[in-house]
């Protein structure tokens, strides 16, 4: 009797096919970061700056440096060119400029000083404040979950004093007694943590004169009205916010982690923190608007010198998404006033 050959693959062969199936995307962050089912992390470049938009008009010189060789972390440093420095010095006795430290946003999962829109905003701030701007990268999740980003930011601030002293490119322009620490979204969370850790005590020979938080990515497990009303189409929607938390938080932690919820059930009191002067910029149509307002109000109630500006009709990170817009113009003017008010008292 002849044997009958089955028309289907044997079980062992079927299992082999299943286990060798191509990995698929399980997490996607705006097309900039993808996590595959096998744990592979893929990163993609952001889109270029729109053609025809002039973001580099020659007023600012910039260059890159490495501040943490072990982790291959860099900083992009900007300074007004000689003509810009001369214009800035018309009514001053020195050409040295305040230093603005900037941490880009991206939910702790993506973002870099090299992103075209971050670069455009830093060019504008260097030219128009004017200031020496230092835009620092940090390690990113999910490869490096929090608190890696905060440890890197601390290392960046500790690296900066020596760089200002030994780098001739900075030494003649940067005023070490007028340093401002800033960031957008998750970068503003980083700036807040630096305020708590360093305050105004200074990083010899630097003096931190103030902190600038642009729409800080503050969250909580209890949703706020602004979170509940945020449409699914928003740049920072509830779905995307939850994804960033899922990828970035330390294992087992939620949105009430002290690193993203300054007033959560596990957060230490900020009453004794010497954070100096703080500027908080919030956006009316932002998921984190209510948490931004709560932060400013509670800090003021503790006697902190906090200023709050709410931009009507704007969404999350608007000054980075549209760095050449009229709204971005106003943010830069606001930062300029904040810096000049502090520097007038120096």
C-alpha positions as a Markdown table, in Angstrom:
| # | Residue | x | y | z |
|---|---|---|---|---|
| 1 | Unk | 0.0 | 0.0 | 0.0 |
| 2 | Unk | 1.4 | 3.4 | -0.9 |
| 3 | Unk | 1.7 | 6.1 | 1.8 |
| 4 | Unk | -0.4 | 9.2 | 1.7 |
| 5 | Unk | 1.5 | 12.4 | 1.7 |
| 6 | Unk | -0.3 | 15.0 | 3.9 |
| 7 | Unk | -1.2 | 18.3 | 2.1 |
| 8 | Unk | -0.3 | 20.5 | 5.1 |
| 9 | Unk | 3.0 | 21.2 | 6.8 |
| 10 | Unk | 3.8 | 19.0 | 9.8 |
| 11 | Unk | 3.4 | 20.6 | 13.3 |
| 12 | Unk | 7.1 | 21.1 | 13.7 |
| 13 | Unk | 7.4 | 23.0 | 10.5 |
| 14 | Unk | 4.4 | 25.2 | 11.4 |
| 15 | Unk | 6.0 | 26.1 | 14.7 |
| 16 | Unk | 9.3 | 26.9 | 12.9 |
| 17 | Unk | 7.4 | 29.3 | 10.6 |
| 18 | Unk | 5.7 | 31.0 | 13.5 |
| 19 | Unk | 8.8 | 31.5 | 15.5 |
| 20 | Unk | 10.7 | 33.0 | 12.5 |
| 21 | Unk | 7.9 | 35.5 | 11.5 |
| 22 | Unk | 9.2 | 39.0 | 10.9 |
| 23 | Unk | 9.1 | 41.3 | 13.9 |
| 24 | Unk | 6.3 | 43.9 | 13.8 |
| 25 | Unk | 5.8 | 47.4 | 15.3 |
| 26 | Unk | 4.3 | 47.4 | 18.8 |
| 27 | Unk | 5.1 | 51.1 | 19.7 |
| 28 | Unk | 5.4 | 54.1 | 17.3 |
| 29 | Unk | 6.3 | 57.6 | 18.4 |
| 30 | Unk | 5.4 | 60.0 | 15.6 |
| 31 | Unk | 7.4 | 57.9 | 13.1 |
| 32 | Unk | 10.6 | 59.0 | 14.9 |
| 33 | Unk | 10.9 | 55.9 | 17.1 |
| 34 | Unk | 9.6 | 52.4 | 16.7 |
| 35 | Unk | 9.8 | 49.5 | 19.0 |
| 36 | Unk | 9.4 | 46.1 | 17.4 |
| 37 | Unk | 7.9 | 42.9 | 18.8 |
| 38 | Unk | 11.3 | 41.4 | 19.3 |
| 39 | Unk | 12.5 | 44.4 | 21.4 |
| 40 | Unk | 14.4 | 46.0 | 18.5 |
| 41 | Unk | 14.4 | 49.8 | 18.7 |
| 42 | Unk | 14.4 | 51.7 | 15.4 |
| 43 | Unk | 15.1 | 55.5 | 15.2 |
| 44 | Unk | 14.5 | 57.7 | 12.2 |
| 45 | Unk | 15.5 | 61.2 | 11.3 |
| 46 | Unk | 12.9 | 64.0 | 11.6 |
| 47 | Unk | 11.7 | 65.7 | 8.5 |
| 48 | Unk | 13.8 | 68.6 | 7.2 |
| 49 | Unk | 13.0 | 72.2 | 7.8 |
| 50 | Unk | 10.4 | 73.4 | 5.3 |
| 51 | Unk | 12.0 | 74.6 | 2.1 |
| 52 | Unk | 12.0 | 78.4 | 1.8 |
| 53 | Unk | 12.0 | 79.0 | 5.5 |
| 54 | Unk | 15.1 | 80.9 | 6.4 |
| 55 | Unk | 16.2 | 79.7 | 9.8 |
| 56 | Unk | 20.0 | 80.3 | 9.5 |
| 57 | Unk | 20.7 | 83.8 | 8.2 |
| 58 | Unk | 24.3 | 84.0 | 9.3 |
| 59 | Unk | 23.7 | 86.0 | 12.5 |
| 60 | Unk | 24.8 | 83.1 | 14.7 |
| 61 | Unk | 27.8 | 80.8 | 14.7 |
| 62 | Unk | 27.4 | 77.3 | 16.1 |
| 63 | Unk | 29.4 | 74.2 | 16.6 |
| 64 | Unk | 29.1 | 70.8 | 18.3 |
| 65 | Unk | 31.0 | 69.2 | 21.2 |
| 66 | Unk | 30.9 | 66.1 | 23.2 |
| 67 | Unk | 30.3 | 66.4 | 27.0 |
| 68 | Unk | 30.0 | 62.7 | 27.8 |
| 69 | Unk | 32.3 | 60.5 | 25.8 |
| 70 | Unk | 31.3 | 57.3 | 27.5 |
| 71 | Unk | 27.7 | 57.7 | 26.4 |
| 72 | Unk | 28.5 | 59.6 | 23.2 |
| 73 | Unk | 26.4 | 62.6 | 24.3 |
| 74 | Unk | 26.8 | 66.0 | 22.7 |
| 75 | Unk | 25.9 | 69.6 | 22.9 |
| 76 | Unk | 25.4 | 72.2 | 20.2 |
| 77 | Unk | 26.7 | 75.6 | 21.2 |
| 78 | Unk | 25.5 | 78.9 | 19.6 |
| 79 | Unk | 26.8 | 82.4 | 19.8 |
| 80 | Unk | 26.0 | 85.6 | 17.9 |
| 81 | Unk | 28.6 | 86.4 | 15.4 |
| 82 | Unk | 30.9 | 89.5 | 15.8 |
| 83 | Unk | 28.3 | 91.8 | 14.2 |
| 84 | Unk | 25.6 | 90.5 | 16.5 |
| 85 | Unk | 27.9 | 90.8 | 19.5 |
| 86 | Unk | 28.6 | 94.4 | 18.7 |
| 87 | Unk | 24.9 | 95.2 | 18.3 |
| 88 | Unk | 24.2 | 93.5 | 21.7 |
| 89 | Unk | 26.9 | 95.6 | 23.3 |
| 90 | Unk | 25.7 | 99.0 | 22.2 |
| 91 | Unk | 24.3 | 99.8 | 25.6 |
| 92 | Unk | 26.5 | 97.6 | 27.8 |
| 93 | Unk | 30.0 | 97.7 | 29.2 |
| 94 | Unk | 30.8 | 94.1 | 28.2 |
| 95 | Unk | 30.2 | 91.9 | 25.2 |
| 96 | Unk | 29.7 | 88.9 | 27.4 |
| 97 | Unk | 26.3 | 87.4 | 27.0 |
| 98 | Unk | 24.0 | 85.4 | 29.3 |
| 99 | Unk | 24.2 | 81.6 | 28.8 |
| 100 | Unk | 20.9 | 79.7 | 28.0 |
| 101 | Unk | 21.1 | 76.0 | 28.7 |
| 102 | Unk | 18.4 | 74.2 | 26.7 |
| 103 | Unk | 17.1 | 70.7 | 26.9 |
| 104 | Unk | 15.0 | 69.6 | 23.8 |
| 105 | Unk | 11.7 | 67.7 | 24.4 |
| 106 | Unk | 10.4 | 64.4 | 23.0 |
| 107 | Unk | 8.7 | 62.5 | 25.8 |
| 108 | Unk | 12.2 | 61.3 | 27.0 |
| 109 | Unk | 12.0 | 59.0 | 24.0 |
| 110 | Unk | 13.2 | 61.1 | 21.0 |
| 111 | Unk | 14.5 | 64.5 | 20.3 |
| 112 | Unk | 17.9 | 66.1 | 19.8 |
| 113 | Unk | 19.7 | 69.4 | 19.4 |
| 114 | Unk | 20.2 | 68.3 | 15.8 |
| 115 | Unk | 16.5 | 68.2 | 15.0 |
| 116 | Unk | 15.9 | 71.0 | 12.4 |
| 117 | Unk | 13.1 | 72.8 | 14.4 |
| 118 | Unk | 15.1 | 72.6 | 17.7 |
| 119 | Unk | 18.1 | 74.0 | 15.8 |
| 120 | Unk | 15.9 | 76.8 | 14.3 |
| 121 | Unk | 14.6 | 77.8 | 17.7 |
| 122 | Unk | 18.1 | 77.9 | 19.3 |
| 123 | Unk | 19.4 | 80.0 | 16.4 |
| 124 | Unk | 16.6 | 82.5 | 17.0 |
| 125 | Unk | 17.2 | 82.6 | 20.8 |
| 126 | Unk | 21.0 | 83.1 | 20.3 |
| 127 | Unk | 20.4 | 86.0 | 17.9 |
| 128 | Unk | 17.4 | 87.7 | 19.5 |
| 129 | Unk | 17.9 | 87.4 | 23.2 |
| 130 | Unk | 20.9 | 87.6 | 22.5 |
| 131 | Unk | 22.7 | 84.8 | 24.4 |
| 132 | Unk | 25.1 | 82.0 | 24.2 |
| 133 | Unk | 22.9 | 78.9 | 23.8 |
| 134 | Unk | 24.0 | 75.4 | 24.8 |
| 135 | Unk | 21.5 | 72.7 | 23.6 |
| 136 | Unk | 22.3 | 69.4 | 25.3 |
| 137 | Unk | 21.2 | 65.9 | 24.3 |
| 138 | Unk | 20.6 | 63.1 | 26.9 |
| 139 | Unk | 20.2 | 59.3 | 26.7 |
| 140 | Unk | 16.8 | 58.3 | 25.4 |
| 141 | Unk | 14.1 | 55.7 | 26.4 |
| 142 | Unk | 13.3 | 52.9 | 26.0 |
| 143 | Unk | 17.0 | 51.9 | 25.8 |
| 144 | Unk | 17.7 | 54.2 | 28.8 |
| 145 | Unk | 14.7 | 54.7 | 31.0 |
| 146 | Unk | 14.5 | 57.5 | 33.6 |
| 147 | Unk | 16.3 | 58.7 | 35.6 |
| 148 | Unk | 19.0 | 58.4 | 32.9 |
| 149 | Unk | 18.0 | 61.7 | 31.3 |
| 150 | Unk | 18.2 | 63.6 | 34.6 |
| 151 | Unk | 21.6 | 62.1 | 35.4 |
| 152 | Unk | 22.9 | 63.2 | 32.0 |
| 153 | Unk | 21.5 | 66.7 | 32.5 |
| 154 | Unk | 23.3 | 67.0 | 35.8 |
| 155 | Unk | 26.5 | 65.8 | 34.1 |
| 156 | Unk | 26.0 | 68.5 | 31.4 |
| 157 | Unk | 25.7 | 71.3 | 33.9 |
| 158 | Unk | 28.7 | 70.0 | 35.8 |
| 159 | Unk | 30.7 | 69.9 | 32.5 |
| 160 | Unk | 29.7 | 73.4 | 31.5 |
| 161 | Unk | 31.8 | 75.5 | 33.9 |
| 162 | Unk | 35.1 | 74.0 | 32.8 |
| 163 | Unk | 34.1 | 74.4 | 29.2 |
| 164 | Unk | 33.3 | 78.1 | 29.6 |
| 165 | Unk | 36.7 | 78.6 | 31.2 |
| 166 | Unk | 38.9 | 76.6 | 28.8 |
| 167 | Unk | 37.2 | 77.0 | 25.5 |
| 168 | Unk | 38.2 | 80.3 | 23.8 |
| 169 | Unk | 35.1 | 80.0 | 21.6 |
| 170 | Unk | 33.0 | 80.5 | 24.7 |
| 171 | Unk | 35.2 | 82.2 | 27.2 |
| 172 | Unk | 35.1 | 85.6 | 25.5 |
| 173 | Unk | 31.3 | 85.6 | 25.0 |
| 174 | Unk | 29.7 | 83.6 | 27.8 |
| 175 | Unk | 29.0 | 85.3 | 31.2 |
| 176 | Unk | 29.4 | 82.6 | 33.8 |
| 177 | Unk | 27.4 | 84.6 | 36.3 |
| 178 | Unk | 24.2 | 84.8 | 34.2 |
| 179 | Unk | 23.2 | 81.2 | 33.4 |
| 180 | Unk | 19.6 | 80.2 | 32.7 |
| 181 | Unk | 18.4 | 76.6 | 32.4 |
| 182 | Unk | 15.5 | 75.9 | 30.1 |
| 183 | Unk | 13.7 | 73.2 | 28.1 |
| 184 | Unk | 10.5 | 72.3 | 26.3 |
| 185 | Unk | 8.1 | 69.5 | 27.3 |
| 186 | Unk | 10.1 | 66.6 | 28.7 |
| 187 | Unk | 13.1 | 69.0 | 28.5 |
| 188 | Unk | 11.3 | 71.4 | 30.8 |
| 189 | Unk | 10.9 | 68.5 | 33.3 |
| 190 | Unk | 14.6 | 68.1 | 33.1 |
| 191 | Unk | 15.0 | 71.8 | 33.8 |
| 192 | Unk | 12.7 | 71.6 | 36.8 |
| 193 | Unk | 14.8 | 68.8 | 38.2 |
| 194 | Unk | 17.9 | 70.8 | 37.8 |
| 195 | Unk | 16.3 | 73.6 | 39.7 |
| 196 | Unk | 15.6 | 71.3 | 42.5 |
| 197 | Unk | 19.1 | 69.8 | 42.5 |
| 198 | Unk | 21.2 | 72.9 | 41.9 |
| 199 | Unk | 18.9 | 75.9 | 42.6 |
| 200 | Unk | 20.8 | 79.1 | 42.8 |
| 201 | Unk | 23.7 | 77.8 | 44.7 |
| 202 | Unk | 25.8 | 77.9 | 41.6 |
| 203 | Unk | 28.1 | 75.5 | 39.8 |
| 204 | Unk | 31.4 | 77.2 | 40.4 |
| 205 | Unk | 32.3 | 79.4 | 38.5 |
| 206 | Unk | 28.7 | 79.5 | 37.1 |
| 207 | Unk | 25.7 | 81.1 | 38.7 |
| 208 | Unk | 22.3 | 79.8 | 37.7 |
| 209 | Unk | 20.2 | 83.0 | 37.6 |
| 210 | Unk | 16.8 | 81.4 | 36.6 |
| 211 | Unk | 14.9 | 78.5 | 35.1 |
| 212 | Unk | 12.6 | 78.6 | 32.1 |
| 213 | Unk | 10.0 | 75.8 | 31.7 |
| 214 | Unk | 8.3 | 75.7 | 28.4 |
| 215 | Unk | 5.1 | 73.6 | 28.7 |
| 216 | Unk | 6.7 | 71.1 | 31.1 |
| 217 | Unk | 5.5 | 67.5 | 30.6 |
| 218 | Unk | 4.1 | 67.2 | 34.1 |
| 219 | Unk | 1.5 | 64.4 | 34.6 |
| 220 | Unk | -0.5 | 62.5 | 37.2 |
| 221 | Unk | -2.5 | 59.3 | 37.4 |
| 222 | Unk | -5.6 | 61.3 | 38.1 |
| 223 | Unk | -6.5 | 62.9 | 34.7 |
| 224 | Unk | -7.1 | 66.7 | 34.6 |
| 225 | Unk | -9.8 | 68.5 | 32.7 |
| 226 | Unk | -7.3 | 69.6 | 30.1 |
| 227 | Unk | -6.1 | 66.0 | 29.6 |
| 228 | Unk | -9.7 | 64.7 | 29.3 |
| 229 | Unk | -10.6 | 67.4 | 26.7 |
| 230 | Unk | -7.5 | 67.0 | 24.5 |
| 231 | Unk | -8.5 | 65.6 | 21.1 |
| 232 | Unk | -7.0 | 62.3 | 19.8 |
| 233 | Unk | -5.5 | 64.3 | 16.9 |
| 234 | Unk | -3.4 | 66.6 | 19.2 |
| 235 | Unk | 0.4 | 66.4 | 18.9 |
| 236 | Unk | 0.4 | 65.4 | 22.6 |
| 237 | Unk | -2.7 | 63.2 | 22.9 |
| 238 | Unk | -3.6 | 61.0 | 25.8 |
| 239 | Unk | -2.6 | 58.0 | 23.7 |
| 240 | Unk | 0.9 | 59.4 | 23.0 |
| 241 | Unk | 1.4 | 60.7 | 26.5 |
| 242 | Unk | 0.6 | 57.2 | 27.8 |
| 243 | Unk | 3.0 | 55.7 | 25.3 |
| 244 | Unk | 5.9 | 58.0 | 26.4 |
| 245 | Unk | 5.2 | 57.1 | 30.0 |
| 246 | Unk | 5.1 | 53.4 | 29.2 |
| 247 | Unk | 8.5 | 53.6 | 27.4 |
| 248 | Unk | 10.3 | 56.0 | 29.7 |
| 249 | Unk | 9.3 | 55.4 | 33.3 |
| 250 | Unk | 11.3 | 53.2 | 35.5 |
| 251 | Unk | 9.8 | 49.7 | 35.6 |
| 252 | Unk | 6.7 | 49.5 | 37.8 |
| 253 | Unk | 6.1 | 53.2 | 37.9 |
| 254 | Unk | 3.2 | 55.2 | 36.7 |
| 255 | Unk | 2.5 | 58.9 | 35.9 |
| 256 | Unk | 2.8 | 59.7 | 39.7 |
| 257 | Unk | 6.6 | 59.2 | 39.6 |
| 258 | Unk | 8.2 | 62.2 | 41.3 |
| 259 | Unk | 10.2 | 62.9 | 38.1 |
| 260 | Unk | 7.1 | 63.8 | 36.2 |
| 261 | Unk | 4.6 | 64.7 | 39.0 |
| 262 | Unk | 6.2 | 67.3 | 41.3 |
| 263 | Unk | 3.2 | 67.2 | 43.6 |
| 264 | Unk | 2.3 | 63.6 | 43.5 |
| 265 | Unk | 1.8 | 61.2 | 46.4 |
| 266 | Unk | 5.4 | 60.0 | 46.3 |
| 267 | Unk | 7.0 | 63.4 | 45.6 |
| 268 | Unk | 9.2 | 65.1 | 48.2 |
| 269 | Unk | 8.1 | 68.6 | 49.4 |
| 270 | Unk | 9.6 | 71.5 | 47.4 |
| 271 | Unk | 9.0 | 74.0 | 50.2 |
| 272 | Unk | 12.7 | 74.1 | 51.1 |
| 273 | Unk | 14.0 | 74.0 | 47.5 |
| 274 | Unk | 15.9 | 77.2 | 46.5 |
| 275 | Unk | 14.8 | 77.2 | 42.9 |
| 276 | Unk | 15.3 | 81.0 | 42.4 |
| 277 | Unk | 13.3 | 82.7 | 39.7 |
| 278 | Unk | 11.2 | 80.5 | 37.4 |
| 279 | Unk | 9.3 | 81.3 | 34.2 |
| 280 | Unk | 6.6 | 78.9 | 33.2 |
| 281 | Unk | 5.1 | 79.0 | 29.7 |
| 282 | Unk | 1.8 | 77.1 | 29.2 |
| 283 | Unk | -0.5 | 76.6 | 26.2 |
| 284 | Unk | -4.3 | 76.9 | 26.4 |
| 285 | Unk | -5.0 | 73.9 | 24.2 |
| 286 | Unk | -2.4 | 71.6 | 25.8 |
| 287 | Unk | -2.9 | 68.3 | 27.5 |
| 288 | Unk | -0.5 | 69.4 | 30.3 |
| 289 | Unk | -2.0 | 72.9 | 30.7 |
| 290 | Unk | -3.7 | 72.2 | 34.0 |
| 291 | Unk | -0.6 | 70.6 | 35.5 |
| 292 | Unk | 1.5 | 73.6 | 34.3 |
| 293 | Unk | -0.9 | 76.0 | 36.0 |
| 294 | Unk | -1.0 | 73.9 | 39.2 |
| 295 | Unk | 2.8 | 73.9 | 39.3 |
| 296 | Unk | 3.0 | 77.7 | 39.1 |
| 297 | Unk | 0.2 | 78.2 | 41.6 |
| 298 | Unk | 1.6 | 75.8 | 44.2 |
| 299 | Unk | 5.1 | 77.1 | 43.8 |
| 300 | Unk | 3.9 | 80.6 | 44.3 |
| 301 | Unk | 1.9 | 79.5 | 47.4 |
| 302 | Unk | 5.2 | 78.2 | 48.8 |
| 303 | Unk | 6.8 | 81.7 | 48.3 |
| 304 | Unk | 8.7 | 80.8 | 45.2 |
| 305 | Unk | 9.3 | 83.6 | 42.6 |
| 306 | Unk | 7.4 | 82.1 | 39.7 |
| 307 | Unk | 6.0 | 83.8 | 36.7 |
| 308 | Unk | 3.3 | 82.2 | 34.5 |
| 309 | Unk | 2.4 | 83.0 | 30.9 |
| 310 | Unk | -0.5 | 81.2 | 29.2 |
| 311 | Unk | -0.7 | 81.4 | 25.4 |
| 312 | Unk | -4.2 | 81.4 | 24.2 |
| 313 | Unk | -5.2 | 79.1 | 21.3 |
| 314 | Unk | -1.8 | 77.4 | 21.3 |
| 315 | Unk | -1.0 | 73.7 | 21.6 |
| 316 | Unk | 1.8 | 71.7 | 23.2 |
| 317 | Unk | 5.4 | 72.7 | 22.2 |
| 318 | Unk | 4.0 | 75.3 | 19.8 |
| 319 | Unk | 7.3 | 77.4 | 19.8 |
| 320 | Unk | 9.3 | 74.4 | 18.6 |
| 321 | Unk | 6.7 | 73.0 | 16.2 |
| 322 | Unk | 6.5 | 76.5 | 14.5 |
| 323 | Unk | 9.8 | 78.2 | 15.5 |
| 324 | Unk | 9.3 | 81.1 | 13.0 |
| 325 | Unk | 5.7 | 81.8 | 14.0 |
| 326 | Unk | 4.3 | 85.0 | 15.7 |
| 327 | Unk | 3.6 | 82.9 | 18.8 |
| 328 | Unk | 7.3 | 81.9 | 18.9 |
| 329 | Unk | 8.2 | 85.6 | 18.5 |
| 330 | Unk | 6.3 | 86.3 | 21.7 |
| 331 | Unk | 7.9 | 83.4 | 23.6 |
| 332 | Unk | 11.3 | 84.7 | 22.7 |
| 333 | Unk | 10.3 | 88.3 | 23.8 |
| 334 | Unk | 9.0 | 86.8 | 27.1 |
| 335 | Unk | 12.3 | 85.0 | 27.7 |
| 336 | Unk | 14.3 | 88.1 | 26.8 |
| 337 | Unk | 12.4 | 90.2 | 29.4 |
| 338 | Unk | 12.8 | 87.5 | 32.0 |
| 339 | Unk | 16.6 | 87.3 | 31.4 |
| 340 | Unk | 17.0 | 91.1 | 31.3 |
| 341 | Unk | 15.0 | 91.6 | 34.5 |
| 342 | Unk | 17.4 | 89.2 | 36.3 |
| 343 | Unk | 20.5 | 90.6 | 34.7 |
| 344 | Unk | 19.6 | 94.2 | 35.6 |
| 345 | Unk | 19.9 | 93.1 | 39.2 |
| 346 | Unk | 23.3 | 91.4 | 38.6 |
